[in-house]
Amino acid sequence: MSILSSIGRIATQYAAARARYRSERILLSLPAELRKDIGFPEILDTRNSRRAATFSTKAI
């Protein structure tokens, strides 16, 4: 893997994350009733619960 391909991959991931966060900000700016109608709070709750499960601090 060359350095240029690594930089390209990182740039692509950065652009995707930035677009995702921008979309999330736009959805969060909508009224709560409209977000509920399109199911956005459920999507956000699912993602946060997945993060909590991934980064759990409990020792097994």
C-alpha positions as CSV (number, residue, x, y, z in Angstrom):
1,M,0.0,0.0,0.0
2,S,1.5,3.3,-1.1
3,I,1.3,6.5,0.9
4,L,-0.9,8.1,-1.7
5,S,-3.5,5.3,-1.5
6,S,-3.4,5.6,2.3
7,I,-4.0,9.4,2.1
8,G,-6.8,8.9,-0.4
9,R,-8.5,6.3,1.9
10,I,-8.2,8.6,4.9
11,A,-9.6,11.5,2.9
12,T,-12.5,9.4,1.7
13,Q,-13.3,8.3,5.2
14,Y,-13.1,11.9,6.5
15,A,-15.4,13.1,3.7
16,A,-18.0,10.4,4.5
17,A,-17.9,11.2,8.3
18,R,-18.2,14.9,7.6
19,A,-21.3,14.3,5.4
20,R,-22.8,12.0,8.0
21,Y,-22.4,14.5,10.8
22,R,-23.8,17.3,8.6
23,S,-26.8,15.2,7.8
24,E,-27.3,14.5,11.4
25,R,-27.1,18.2,12.3
26,I,-29.7,19.0,9.7
27,L,-32.0,16.2,11.0
28,L,-31.6,17.4,14.6
29,S,-32.6,20.9,13.5
30,L,-36.0,19.7,12.4
31,P,-38.9,19.9,14.8
32,A,-39.3,16.9,17.1
33,E,-42.6,15.9,15.6
34,L,-41.1,15.7,12.1
35,R,-38.1,13.7,13.3
36,K,-40.5,11.3,15.1
37,D,-42.4,10.8,11.8
38,I,-39.3,9.9,9.9
39,G,-38.0,7.7,12.7
40,F,-34.8,9.7,13.3
41,P,-34.8,9.4,17.2
42,E,-34.9,5.6,16.9
43,I,-32.0,5.6,14.5
44,L,-30.0,7.9,16.8
45,D,-30.9,5.7,19.9
46,T,-29.8,2.6,18.1
47,R,-26.4,4.1,17.1
48,N,-25.8,5.4,20.6
49,S,-26.6,2.0,22.2
50,R,-24.3,0.3,19.7
51,R,-21.5,2.7,20.7
52,A,-22.1,2.1,24.4
53,A,-21.9,-1.7,23.8
54,T,-18.7,-1.3,21.8
55,F,-17.0,1.0,24.3
56,S,-18.2,-0.6,27.5
57,T,-15.9,-0.3,30.5
58,K,-17.1,-3.4,32.3
59,A,-14.6,-6.0,33.0
60,I,-15.5,-9.5,32.1
